[in-house]
Amino acid sequence: MSHTKKRKQSGFTLVEAMISMAVVTIGLIGILASFAAALSSTGAVQYSTIARQKATETLESIYTERQTAELSFDKIQNISAGGPGIFVGGMVPLTDPGPDGLDGTIDDVPAAPIAVPGYTGSQTGSTPSTQQISLTSFQRQISIIDVNANLRQVNVTVQYPGPNGNAATYTIQALISAYR
């Protein structure tokens, strides 16, 4: 008496293998998309940080000149206000301070590119990976508003390239008094 045992074969069918490959492919595409989003946001963060720094530098230059008695209160106005103001009004290309040491006046010079660490994170050593960021796509506006006879509000807005090609802005506000 011979008994033949039928062995049930186990394994994956072609359909199961195709479905698992599709699931793995979708997962990998999701991971790659997250890497692309992370790289994009890294660039946006650099621009945002530069905009914040340039706006703060502008405001600090006004405060410094005011506190060192180099800048009288009557000159802390936009040129377009018709008075003795020295600050250029409206959105203009970002510049570096000129001989007067103030940002946003008529003697300013073109903005120099900024060096940032590249892919190695180092700007020095035997293999620096310094990256240059041009500021030609940045703009700045200094708006000075009289609050009362002895107080002015200074608004500094820096516009920069944001994510997806849209312009982004950073604004900082402060009050400056006629009294020191």
Residue pairs with C-beta under 8 A, 6 or more apart in sequence:
12 20
40 163
41 163
44 162
44 163
44 168
46 116
46 133
47 133
47 160
47 161
47 162
47 168
48 160
48 168
48 170
50 114
50 133
50 135
50 138
50 160
51 138
51 158
51 159
51 160
51 168
51 169
51 170
52 158
52 170
52 172
54 94
54 103
54 135
54 138
54 140
54 158
55 140
55 156
55 157
55 158
55 170
55 171
55 172
56 172
57 103
58 103
58 104
58 140
58 142
58 156
59 154
59 156
59 172
59 174
61 97
61 101
61 102
61 103
62 71
62 76
62 102
62 103
62 154
62 176
63 174
63 176
64 101
65 71
65 100
65 101
65 102
66 73
66 76
66 176
66 180
67 180
69 180
70 101
71 102
73 150
73 152
73 176
73 177
73 178
74 83
74 84
75 84
75 85
75 86
76 85
76 87
76 144
76 152
76 154
76 176
77 83
77 84
77 85
77 86
77 87
77 144
77 152
78 85
78 87
78 88
78 89
78 142
78 143
78 144
79 85
79 86
79 87
79 88
79 89
79 106
80 89
80 90
81 89
81 144
85 144
86 100
86 102
86 105
86 106
87 102
87 104
87 105
87 142
87 144
88 104
88 105
88 106
88 108
88 142
89 141
89 142
89 143
90 141
91 139
91 140
91 141
91 157
91 159
92 104
92 139
92 140
92 141
93 110
93 111
93 136
93 138
93 139
93 140
94 111
94 135
94 138
94 139
94 140
94 158
95 103
95 104
95 108
95 109
95 110
95 111
95 140
96 103
96 108
96 109
96 110
96 111
96 112
97 103
97 105
97 108
97 109
98 105
98 107
98 108
98 109
99 107
100 107
103 140
103 142
104 140
104 142
104 156
111 135
111 136
111 138
112 135
113 132
113 133
113 134
113 135
114 132
114 133
114 135
115 123
115 130
115 131
115 132
115 133
116 123
116 130
116 131
116 133
117 123
117 129
117 130
117 131
118 128
118 129
118 130
118 131
119 129
120 127
120 128
120 129
121 129
122 128
122 129
123 129
123 130
137 160
137 161
138 158
138 159
138 160
139 158
139 159
139 160
140 156
140 157
140 158
140 159
141 155
141 156
141 157
141 159
142 154
142 155
142 156
143 154
143 155
143 156
143 157
144 152
144 153
144 154
144 155
145 152
145 153
145 155
146 152
147 153
147 175
149 178
150 177
150 178
150 179
151 175
151 176
151 177
151 178
152 175
152 176
153 173
153 174
153 175
154 173
154 174
154 175
154 176
155 171
155 172
155 173
156 171
156 172
156 173
157 169
157 170
157 171
158 169
158 170
158 171
159 167
159 168
159 169
160 167
160 168
160 169
160 170
161 167
161 168
162 168
